[in-house]
Every structure is written in C-alpha cells, then in structure tokens.
Amino acid sequence: MLKFILIATILLVVAITAVLAYAATRPGSLRVERQARIQAPAATIFPLINDFHRWAEWSPYENIDPTVQRSFDGAPAGKGAVYRWSGDGKAGAGRMEIADTAPPSRIRIRLDFTRPMRASNIAEFTLEPDGDATRVRWTMEGPTSFIGKLFGIFVDMDNMIGRDFATGLANLKMATERR
C-alpha cells in the first residue's frame, strides 16, 4: 500500500511539473479578433462604440452580471472617456478608457481588468468602407501572465472571447441596420 501511494505521488508530481513546464512555453501574448460586415455607414456605427453610455445598446458584456455597478467619468465620449464596472459574478471588475479615436474609422481603448484576474489589454475597433457597407473589426491584444498561460491550456481563450466579440458585432449590426 505504501509503495502504491509513493508511486501515485511521484506520478502526480511529474504530471503537475509537466503541465507547469508546458504552460511556461505558451505564447506571452493574446490576440483575439472578429469582424462583421454591417449595412450602415461608419458615421452611424462609430457613435455607438465611441460613447460608453451607448454600449448598453449592443455590448455583449452589459447583461452578463445583474450585480454590476457602473460609473462613467472623464470626457462624455471619445478620447478620455472612462467606464468602470464592478460585479460579484461573471463580469468581475475593471476599467476602460478611450485612449484614441479617429472618427469615423478607429477607436482604441485601454482595458484593465482587476478581478477575477489582473490583466491589461488594448481593444481596438476599426471601421472600413466595404462597398455599400462597413467592415467592423474588433480586436483585443495584450500580454499573458503565467496564470493566463496555465488557464489557456484548459480553456480556448480565442474561442471564449471571440464568441463574445461575434455576439457584440451581431448586436451592433442589429442596432445600426434598423435605423
């Protein structure tokens, strides 16, 4: 019995060490990107992204946690606008600030998560003419901590976040095409 426990313990230590070593070799950054073609001019789409007060009209993150408390400060929209959130559930806590805009084609946002894990990323929306429509691209990129690398072994981050981005773009499409 003692021999079995010793062998099982050694195998467990080897398995944990292998997982940790593999995590250490994972990429040090994350990039997620999704895009959609929206039958509306960029001038119609841009204000919904450039004003955090209007994210409730399309963002997939607005309704994931009923306990979320939101606050806005800084500029009312555009560069310098700040959105903070804190929830007890899936939303966690964090802060977004519009770092730069180029109306009506680009919005760059600094995104800082404080809970459940600390992370800092850059989100960017680009709006490009595409025939009689607009191609909207939503990207997020940033460094990946060791814990993030470990988490990424078990969860496909591109799929998890990308699914939210696709939902948000579909919502943005519905919000702007019906106008």
Contact map, one row per residue, 1 for C-alpha under 8 A:
11111000000000000000000000000000000000000000000000000000000000000000000000000000000000000000000000000000000000000000000000000000000000000000000000000000000000000000000000000000000
11111100000000000000000000000000000000000000000000000000000000000000000000000000000000000000000000000000000000000000000000000000000000000000000000000000000000000000000000000000000
11111110000000000000000000000000000000000000000000000000000000000000000000000000000000000000000000000000000000000000000000000000000000000000000000000000000000000000000000000000000
11111111000000000000000000000000000000000000000000000000000000000000000000000000000000000000000000000000000000000000000000000000000000000000000000000000000000000000000000000000000
11111111100000000000000000000000000000000000000000000000000000000000000000000000000000000000000000000000000000000000000000000000000000000000000000000000000000000000000000000000000
01111111110000000000000000000000000000000000000000000000000000000000000000000000000000000000000000000000000000000000000000000000000000000000000000000000000000000000000000000000000
00111111111000000000000000000000000000000000000000000000000000000000000000000000000000000000000000000000000000000000000000000000000000000000000000000000000000000000000000000000000
00011111111100000000000000000000000000000000000000000000000000000000000000000000000000000000000000000000000000000000000000000000000000000000000000000000000000000000000000000000000
00001111111110000000000000000000000000000000000000000000000000000000000000000000000000000000000000000000000000000000000000000000000000000000000000000000000000000000000000000000000
00000111111111000000000000000000000000000000000000000000000000000000000000000000000000000000000000000000000000000000000000000000000000000000000000000000000000000000000000000000000
00000011111111100000000000000000000000000000000000000000000000000000000000000000000000000000000000000000000000000000000000000000000000000000000000000000000000000000000000000000000
00000001111111110000000000000000000000000000000000000000000000000000000000000000000000000000000000000000000000000000000000000000000000000000000000000000000000000000000000000000000
00000000111111111000000000000000000000000000000000000000000000000000000000000000000000000000000000000000000000000000000000000000000000000000000000000000000000000000000000000000000
00000000011111111100000000000000000000000000000000000000000000000000000000000000000000000000000000000000000000000000000000000000000000000000000000000000000000000000000000000000000
00000000001111111110000000000000000000000000000000000000000000000000000000000000000000000000000000000000000000000000000000000000000000000000000000000000000000000000000000000000000
00000000000111111111000000000000000000000000000000000000000000000000000000000000000000000000000000000000000000000000000000000000000000000000000000000000000000000000000000000000000
00000000000011111111100000000000000000000000000000000000000000000000000000000000000000000000000000000000000000000000000000000000000000000000000000000000000000000000000000000000000
00000000000001111111110000000000000000000000000000000000000000000000000000000000000000000000000000000000000000000000000000000000000000000000000000000000000000000000000000000000000
00000000000000111111111000000000000000000000000000000000000000000000000000000000000000000000000000000000000000000000000000000000000000000000000000000100000000000000000000000000000
00000000000000011111111100000000000000000000000000000000000000000000000000000000000000000000000000000000000000000000000000000000000000000000000000000100000000000000000000000000000
00000000000000001111111110000000000000000000000000000000000000000000000000000000000000000000000000000000000000000000000000000000000000000000000000000000000000000000000000000000000
00000000000000000111111111000000000000000000000000000000000000000000000000000000000000000000000000000000000000000000000000000000000000000000000000000000000000000000000000000000000
00000000000000000011111111000000000000000000000000000000000000000000000000000000000000000000000000000000000000000000000000000000000000000000000001001100100000000000000000000000000
00000000000000000001111111000000000000000000000000000000000000000000000000000000000000000000000000000000000000000000000000000000000000000000000001001100000000000000000000000000000
00000000000000000000111111100000000000000000000000000000000000000000000000000000000000000000000000000000000000000000000000000000000000000000000000000000000000000000000000000000000
00000000000000000000011111110000000000000000000000000000000000000000000000000000000000000000000000000000000000000000000000000000000000000000000000001000000000000000000000000000000
00000000000000000000000011111100000000000000000000000000000000000000000000000000000000000000000000000000000000000000000000000000000000000000000100001000000000000000000000000000000
00000000000000000000000001111100000000000000000000000000000000000000000000000000000000000000000000000000000000000000000000000000000000000000001110001000000000000000000000000000000
00000000000000000000000000111110000000000000000000000000000000000000000000000000000000000000000000000000000000000000000000000000000000000000111100000000000000000000000000000000000
00000000000000000000000000111111000000000000000000000000000000000000000000000000000000000000000000000000000000000000000000000000000000000001111100000000000000000000000000000000000
00000000000000000000000000001111100000000000000000000000000000000000000000000000000000000000000000000000000000000000000000000000000000000011110000000000000001000000000000000000000
00000000000000000000000000000111110000000000000000000000000000000000000000000000000000000000000000000000000000000000000000000000000000000011100000000000000001001100000000000000000
00000000000000000000000000000011111000000000000000000000000000000000000000000000000000000000000000000000000000000000000000000000000000001111000000000000000000000100100000000000000
00000000000000000000000000000001111100000000000000000000000000000000000000000000000000000000000000000000000000000000000000000000000000001110000000000000000000000100110000000000000
00000000000000000000000000000000111110000000000000000000000000000000000000000000000000000000000000000000000000000000000000000000000000111100000000000000000000000000010010000000000
00000000000000000000000000000000011111000000000000000000000000000000000000000000000000000000000000000000000000000000000000000000000000111000000000000000000000000000010011001000000
00000000000000000000000000000000001111100000000000000000000000000000000000000000000000000000000000000000000000000000000000000000010011110000000000000000000000000000000000001000000
00000000000000000000000000000000000111110000000000000000000000000000000000000000000000000000000000000000000000000000000000000000000011110000000000000000000000000000000000001001100
00000000000000000000000000000000000011111000000000000000000000000000000000000000000000000000000000000000000000000000000000000000000111000000000000000000000000000000000000001001100
00000000000000000000000000000000000001111101100000000000000000000000000000000000000000000000000000000000000000000000000000000000000111000000000000000000000000000000000000000001100
00000000000000000000000000000000000000111111100000000000000000000000000000000000000000000000000000000000000000000000000000000000100111000000000000000000000000000000000000000000000
00000000000000000000000000000000000000011111110000000000000000000000000000000000000000000000000000000001100000000000000000000011100001000000000000000000000000000000000000000000000
00000000000000000000000000000000000000001111111000000000000000000000000000000000000000000000000000000011000000000000000000000000000000000000000000000000000000000000000000000000000
00000000000000000000000000000000000000011111111100000000000000000000000000000000000000000000000000000000000000000000000000000000000000000000000000000000000000000000000000000001000
00000000000000000000000000000000000000011111111110000000000000000000000000000000000000000000000000000000000000000000000000000000000000000000000000000000000000000000000000010001000
00000000000000000000000000000000000000000111111111000000000000000000000000000000000000000000000000000011100000000000000000000010000000000000000000000000000000000000000000000000000
00000000000000000000000000000000000000000011111111100100000000000000000000000000000000000000000000000000000000000000000000000000000000000000000000000000000000000000000000000000000
00000000000000000000000000000000000000000001111111110110100000000000000000000000000000000000000000000000000000000000000000000000000000000000000000000000000000000000000000000000000
00000000000000000000000000000000000000000000111111110110000000000000000000000000000000000000000000000000001000000000000000000000000000000000000000000000000000000000000000000000000
00000000000000000000000000000000000000000000011111110000000000000000000000001100000000000000000001001000001000000000000000000000000000000000000000000000000000000000000000000000000
00000000000000000000000000000000000000000000001111111110000000000000000000011100100000000000000000000000000000000000000000000000000000000000000000000000000000000000000000000000000
00000000000000000000000000000000000000000000000111111110000000000000000100001000111000000000000000000000000000000000000000000000000000000000000000000000000000000000000000000000000
00000000000000000000000000000000000000000000000000111111000000000000000100000000000000000000000000000000000000000000000000000000000000000000000000000000000000000000000000000000000
00000000000000000000000000000000000000000000001110111111110000000000000000000000000000000000000000000000000000000000000000000000000000000000000000000000000000000000000000000000000
00000000000000000000000000000000000000000000000110111111111001000000000000000000000000000000000000000000000000000000000000000000000000000000000000000000000000000000000000000000000
00000000000000000000000000000000000000000000000000001111111001000000000000000000000000000000000000000000000000000000000000000000000000000000000000000000000000000000000000000000000
00000000000000000000000000000000000000000000000100000111111000000000000000000000000000000000000000000000000000000000000000000000000000000000000000000000000000000000000000110010000
00000000000000000000000000000000000000000000000000000111111100000000000000000000000000000000000000000000000000000000000000000000000000000000000000000000000000000000000110110010000
00000000000000000000000000000000000000000000000000000011111111000000000000000000000000000000000000000000000000000000000000000000000000000000000000000000000000000000000100110000000
00000000000000000000000000000000000000000000000000000000011111110000000000000000000000000000000000000000000000000000000000000000000000000000000000000000000000000001101100100000000
00000000000000000000000000000000000000000000000000000000001111110000000000000000000000000010000000000000000000000000000000000000000000000000000000000000000000000001000000000000000
00000000000000000000000000000000000000000000000000000011001111111000000000000000000000000000000000000000000000000000000000000000000000000000000000000000000000000000000000000000000
00000000000000000000000000000000000000000000000000000000000111111100000000000000000000000000000000000000000000000000000000000000000000000000000000000000000000000000000000000000000
00000000000000000000000000000000000000000000000000000000000111111100000000000000000000000110000000000000000000000000000000000000000000000000000000000000000000000000000000000000000
00000000000000000000000000000000000000000000000000000000000001111111000000000000000000111110000000000000000000000000000000000000000000000000000000000000000000000000000000000000000
00000000000000000000000000000000000000000000000000000000000000111111000000000000000000100000000000000000000000000000000000000000000000000000000000000000000000000000000000000000000
00000000000000000000000000000000000000000000000000000000000000001111100000000000000000111000000000000000000000000000000000000000000000000000000000000000000000000000000000000000000
00000000000000000000000000000000000000000000000000000000000000001111110000000000000011110010000000000000000000000000000000000000000000000000000000000000000000000000000000000000000
00000000000000000000000000000000000000000000000000000000000000000011111000000000000011100000000000000000000000000000000000000000000000000000000000000000000000000000000000000000000
00000000000000000000000000000000000000000000000000000000000000000001111100000000001111000000000000000000000000000000000000000000000000000000000000000000000000000000000000000000000
00000000000000000000000000000000000000000000000000000000000000000000111110000000001110000000000000000000000000000000000000000000000000000000000000000000000000000000000000000000000
00000000000000000000000000000000000000000000000000011000000000000000011111000000111100000000000000000000000000000000000000000000000000000000000000000000000000000000000000000000000
00000000000000000000000000000000000000000000000000000000000000000000001111110000111000000000000000000000000000000000000000000000000000000000000000000000000000000000000000000000000
00000000000000000000000000000000000000000000000000000000000000000000000111110001110000000000000000000000000000000000000000000000000000000000000000000000000000000000000000000000000
00000000000000000000000000000000000000000000000000000000000000000000000011111111110000000000000000000000000000000000000000000000000000000000000000000000000000000000000000000000000
00000000000000000000000000000000000000000000000000100000000000000000000011111100100000000000000000000000000000000000000000000000000000000000000000000000000000000000000000000000000
00000000000000000000000000000000000000000000000001110000000000000000000000111111100000000000000000000000000000000000000000000000000000000000000000000000000000000000000000000000000
00000000000000000000000000000000000000000000000001100000000000000000000000111111100000000000000001011000000000000000000000000000000000000000000000000000000000000000000000000000000
00000000000000000000000000000000000000000000000000000000000000000000000000101111100000000000000011111000000000000000000000000000000000000000000000000000000000000000000000000000000
00000000000000000000000000000000000000000000000000000000000000000000000001101111110000000000000011110000000000000000000000000000000000000000000000000000000000000000000000000000000
00000000000000000000000000000000000000000000000000110000000000000000000111111111111000000000000011000000000000000000000000000000000000000000000000000000000000000000000000000000000
00000000000000000000000000000000000000000000000000010000000000000000000111100001111100000000001111000000000000000000000000000000000000000000000000000000000000000000000000000000000
00000000000000000000000000000000000000000000000000010000000000000000011110000000111110000000001110000000000000000000000000000000000000000000000000000000000000000000000000000000000
00000000000000000000000000000000000000000000000000000000000000000000011100000000011111000000111100000000000000000000000000000000000000000000000000000000000000000000000000000000000
00000000000000000000000000000000000000000000000000000000000000000001111000000000001111100001111000000000000000000000000000000000000000000000000000000000000000000000000000000000000
00000000000000000000000000000000000000000000000000000000000000000001110000000000000111110011110000000000000000000000000000000000000000000000000000000000000000000000000000000000000
00000000000000000000000000000000000000000000000000000000000000001111100000000000000011111111100000000000000000000000000000000000000000000000000000000000000000000000000000000000000
00000000000000000000000000000000000000000000000000000000000000001011000000000000000001111111000000000000000000000000000000000000000000000000000000000000000000000000000000000000000
00000000000000000000000000000000000000000000000000000000000000001010000000000000000000111111000000000000000000000000000000000000000000000000000000000000000000000000000000000000000
00000000000000000000000000000000000000000000000000000000000000011000000000000000000000111111000000000000000000000000000000000000000000000000000000000000000000000000000000000000000
00000000000000000000000000000000000000000000000000000000000010011001000000000000000001111111100000000000000000000000000000000000000000000000000000000000000000000000000000000000000
00000000000000000000000000000000000000000000000000000000000000000000000000000000000011111111110000000000000000001111000000000000000000000000000000000000000000000000000000000000000
00000000000000000000000000000000000000000000000000000000000000000000000000000000000111100011111000000000000000001111000000000000000000000000000000000000000000000000000000000000000
00000000000000000000000000000000000000000000000000000000000000000000000000000000000111000001111100000000000000111110000000000000000000000000000000000000000000000000000000000000000
00000000000000000000000000000000000000000000000000000000000000000000000000000000011110000000111110000000000000111000000000000000000000000000000000000000000000000000000000000000000
00000000000000000000000000000000000000000000000000000000000000000000000000000000011100000000011111000000000011110000000000000000000000000000000000000000000000000000000000000000000
00000000000000000000000000000000000000000000000000000000000000000000000000000011111000000000001111100000000011100000000000000000000000000000000000000000000000000000000000000000000
00000000000000000000000000000000000000000000000001000000000000000000000000000111110000000000000111111000001111000000000000000000000000000000000000000000000000000000000000000000000
00000000000000000000000000000000000000000000000000000000000000000000000000000011000000000000000011111000001111000000000000000000000000000000000000000000000000000000000000000000000
00000000000000000000000000000000000000000000000000000000000000000000000000000111000000000000000001111100001110000000000000000000000000000000000000000000000000000000000000000000000
00000000000000000000000000000000000000000000000001000000000000000000000000000110000000000000000001111110111100000000000000000000000000000000000000000000000000000000000000000000000
00000000000000000000000000000000000000000000000000000000000000000000000000000000000000000000000000011111111000000000000000000000000000000000000000000000000000000000000000000000000
00000000000000000000000000000000000000000010010000000000000000000000000000000000000000000000000000001111111000000000000000000000000000000000000000000000000000000000000000000000000
00000000000000000000000000000000000000000110010000000000000000000000000000000000000000000000000000000111110000000000000000000010000000000000000000000000000000000000000000000000000
00000000000000000000000000000000000000000100010000000000000000000000000000000000000000000000000000001111111000000000000000001111000000000000000000000000000000000000000000000000000
00000000000000000000000000000000000000000000000000000000000000000000000000000000000000000000000000001111111100000000000000011110000000000000000000000000000000000000000000000000000
00000000000000000000000000000000000000000000000011000000000000000000000000000000000000000000000001111110111110000000000000011100000000000000000000000000000000000000000000000000000
00000000000000000000000000000000000000000000000000000000000000000000000000000000000000000000000001111000011111000000000001111000000000000000000000000000000000000000000000000000000
00000000000000000000000000000000000000000000000000000000000000000000000000000000000000000000000111110000001111100000000001110000000000000000000000000000000000000000000000000000000
00000000000000000000000000000000000000000000000000000000000000000000000000000000000000000000000111100000000111110000000111100000000000000000000000000000000000000000000000000000000
00000000000000000000000000000000000000000000000000000000000000000000000000000000000000000000011110000000000011111000000111100000000000000000000000000000000000000000000000000000000
00000000000000000000000000000000000000000000000000000000000000000000000000000000000000000000011100000000000001111100011110000000000000000000000000000000000000000000000000000000000
00000000000000000000000000000000000000000000000000000000000000000000000000000000000000000001111000000000000000111111111100000000000000000000000000000000000000000000000000000000000
00000000000000000000000000000000000000000000000000000000000000000000000000000000000000000001110000000000000000011111111000000000000000000000000000000000000000000000000000000000000
00000000000000000000000000000000000000000000000000000000000000000000000000000000000000000001110000000000000000001111110000000000000000000000000000000000000000000000000000000000000
00000000000000000000000000000000000000000000000000000000000000000000000000000000000000000001100000000000000000001111110000000000000000000000000000000000000000000000000000000000000
00000000000000000000000000000000000000000000000000000000000000000000000000000000000000000000000000000000000000001111111000000000000000000000000000000000000000000000000000000000000
00000000000000000000000000000000000000000000000000000000000000000000000000000000000000000000000000000000000000011111111100000000000000000000000000000000000000000000000000000000000
00000000000000000000000000000000000000000000000000000000000000000000000000000000000000000000000000000000000000011100111110000000000000000000001110000000000000000000000000000000000
00000000000000000000000000000000000000000000000000000000000000000000000000000000000000000000000000000000000001111000011111000000000000000000011000000000000000000000000000000000000
00000000000000000000000000000000000000000000000000000000000000000000000000000000000000000000000000000000000001110000001111100000000000000001111000000000000000000000000000000000000
00000000000000000000000000000000000000000000000000000000000000000000000000000000000000000000000000000000000111100000000111110000000000000001110000000000000000000000000000000000000
00000000000000000000000000000000000000000000000000000000000000000000000000000000000000000000000000000000000111100000000011111000000000000111100000000000000000000000000000000000000
00000000000000000000000000000000000000000000000000000000000000000000000000000000000000000000000000000000011110000000000001111100000000001111000000000000000000000000000000000000000
00000000000000000000000000000000000000000000000000000000000000000000000000000000000000000000000000000000111100000000000000111110000000011110000000000000000000000000000000000000000
00000000000000000000000000000000000000000000000000000000000000000000000000000000000000000000000000000000111000000000000000011111000000111100000000000000000000000000000000000000000
00000000000000000000000000000000000000000100010000000000000000000000000000000000000000000000000000000001110000000000000000001111100001111000000000000000000000000000000000000000000
00000000000000000000000000000000000000000100000000000000000000000000000000000000000000000000000000000000100000000000000000000111110001110000000000000000000000000000000000000000000
00000000000000000000000000000000000000001100000000000000000000000000000000000000000000000000000000000000000000000000000000000011111111100000000000000000000000000000000000000000000
00000000000000000000000000000000000010000000000000000000000000000000000000000000000000000000000000000000000000000000000000000001111111100000000000000000000000000000000000000000000
00000000000000000000000000000000000000000000000000000000000000000000000000000000000000000000000000000000000000000000000000000000111111000000000000000000000000000000000000000000000
00000000000000000000000000000000000000111000000000000000000000000000000000000000000000000000000000000000000000000000000000000000111111000000000000000000000000000000000000000000000
00000000000000000000000000000000000011111000000000000000000000000000000000000000000000000000000000000000000000000000000000000000111111100000000000000000000000000000000000000000000
00000000000000000000000000000000000011111100000000000000000000000000000000000000000000000000000000000000000000000000000000000011111111110000000000000000000000000000000000000000000
00000000000000000000000000000000001111000000000000000000000000000000000000000000000000000000000000000000000000000000000000000111110011111000000000000000000000000000000000000000000
00000000000000000000000000000000001111000000000000000000000000000000000000000000000000000000000000000000000000000000000000001111000001111100000000000000000000000000000010000000000
00000000000000000000000000000000111100000000000000000000000000000000000000000000000000000000000000000000000000000000000000011110000000111110000000000000000000000000000000000000000
00000000000000000000000000000000111000000000000000000000000000000000000000000000000000000000000000000000000000000000000000111100000000011111000000000000000000000000100000000000000
00000000000000000000000000000011110000000000000000000000000000000000000000000000000000000000000000000000000000000000000000111000000000001111100000000000000000000000000000000000000
00000000000000000000000000000111100000000000000000000000000000000000000000000000000000000000000000000000000000000000000011110000000000000111110000000000000000000000000000000000000
00000000000000000000000000001111000000000000000000000000000000000000000000000000000000000000000000000000000000000000000011100000000000000011111000000000000000000000000000000000000
00000000000000000000000000001110000000000000000000000000000000000000000000000000000000000000000000000000000000000000000111000000000000000001111100000000000000000000000000000000000
00000000000000000000000000011100000000000000000000000000000000000000000000000000000000000000000000000000000000000000001110000000000000000000111110000000000000000000000000000000000
00000000000000000000000000111100000000000000000000000000000000000000000000000000000000000000000000000000000000000000001000000000000000000000011111111000000000000000000000000000000
00000000000000000000000000010000000000000000000000000000000000000000000000000000000000000000000000000000000000000000001000000000000000000000001111111000000000000000000000000000000
00000000000000000000001100000000000000000000000000000000000000000000000000000000000000000000000000000000000000000000000000000000000000000000000111111100000000000000000000000000000
00000000000000000000000000000000000000000000000000000000000000000000000000000000000000000000000000000000000000000000000000000000000000000000000111111110000000000000000000000000000
00000000000000000000000000000000000000000000000000000000000000000000000000000000000000000000000000000000000000000000000000000000000000000000000111111111000000000000000000000000000
00000000000000000000001101110000000000000000000000000000000000000000000000000000000000000000000000000000000000000000000000000000000000000000000111111111100000000000000000000000000
00000000000000000011001100000000000000000000000000000000000000000000000000000000000000000000000000000000000000000000000000000000000000000000000001111111110000000000000000000000000
00000000000000000000000000000000000000000000000000000000000000000000000000000000000000000000000000000000000000000000000000000000000000000000000000111111111000000000000000000000000
00000000000000000000000000000000000000000000000000000000000000000000000000000000000000000000000000000000000000000000000000000000000000000000000000011111111110000000000000000000000
00000000000000000000001000000000000000000000000000000000000000000000000000000000000000000000000000000000000000000000000000000000000000000000000000001111111100000000000000000000000
00000000000000000000000000000000000000000000000000000000000000000000000000000000000000000000000000000000000000000000000000000000000000000000000000000111111100000000000000000000000
00000000000000000000000000000000000000000000000000000000000000000000000000000000000000000000000000000000000000000000000000000000000000000000000000000011111110010000000000000000000
00000000000000000000000000000000000000000000000000000000000000000000000000000000000000000000000000000000000000000000000000000000000000000000000000000001111111110000000000000000000
00000000000000000000000000000000000000000000000000000000000000000000000000000000000000000000000000000000000000000000000000000000000000000000000000000001001111111100000000000000000
00000000000000000000000000000011000000000000000000000000000000000000000000000000000000000000000000000000000000000000000000000000000000000000000000000000000111111100000000000000000
00000000000000000000000000000000000000000000000000000000000000000000000000000000000000000000000000000000000000000000000000000000000000000000000000000000000111111110000000000000000
00000000000000000000000000000000000000000000000000000000000000000000000000000000000000000000000000000000000000000000000000000000000000000000000000000000001111111111000000000000000
00000000000000000000000000000001000000000000000000000000000000000000000000000000000000000000000000000000000000000000000000000000000000000000000000000000000011111111100000000000000
00000000000000000000000000000001110000000000000000000000000000000000000000000000000000000000000000000000000000000000000000000000000000000000000000000000000011111111110000000000000
00000000000000000000000000000000000000000000000000000000000000000000000000000000000000000000000000000000000000000000000000000000000000000000000000000000000000111111111000000000000
00000000000000000000000000000000000000000000000000000000000110000000000000000000000000000000000000000000000000000000000000000000000000000000000000000000000000011111111100000000000
00000000000000000000000000000000110000000000000000000000000100000000000000000000000000000000000000000000000000000000000000000000000000000100000000000000000000001111111110000000000
00000000000000000000000000000000011100000000000000000000000000000000000000000000000000000000000000000000000000000000000000000000000000000000000000000000000000000111111111000000000
00000000000000000000000000000000000000000000000000000000000100000000000000000000000000000000000000000000000000000000000000000000000000000000000000000000000000000011111111100000000
00000000000000000000000000000000000000000000000000000000011100000000000000000000000000000000000000000000000000000000000000000000000000000000000000000000000000000001111111110000000
00000000000000000000000000000000001100000000000000000000010000000000000000000000000000000000000000000000000000000000000000000000000000010000000000000000000000000000111111111000000
00000000000000000000000000000000000100000000000000000000000000000000000000000000000000000000000000000000000000000000000000000000000000000000000000000000000000000000011111111100000
00000000000000000000000000000000000000000000000000000000111100000000000000000000000000000000000000000000000000000000000000000000000000000000000000000000000000000000001111111110000
00000000000000000000000000000000000000000000100000000000111000000000000000000000000000000000000000000000000000000000000000000000000000000000000000000000000000000000000111111111000
00000000000000000000000000000000000111100000000000000000000000000000000000000000000000000000000000000000000000000000000000000000000000000000000000000000000000000000000011111111100
00000000000000000000000000000000000000000000000000000000000000000000000000000000000000000000000000000000000000000000000000000000000000000000000000000000000000000000000001111111110
00000000000000000000000000000000000000000000000000000000110000000000000000000000000000000000000000000000000000000000000000000000000000000000000000000000000000000000000000111111111
00000000000000000000000000000000000001110001100000000000000000000000000000000000000000000000000000000000000000000000000000000000000000000000000000000000000000000000000000011111111
00000000000000000000000000000000000001110000000000000000000000000000000000000000000000000000000000000000000000000000000000000000000000000000000000000000000000000000000000001111111
00000000000000000000000000000000000000000000000000000000000000000000000000000000000000000000000000000000000000000000000000000000000000000000000000000000000000000000000000000111111
00000000000000000000000000000000000000000000000000000000000000000000000000000000000000000000000000000000000000000000000000000000000000000000000000000000000000000000000000000011111
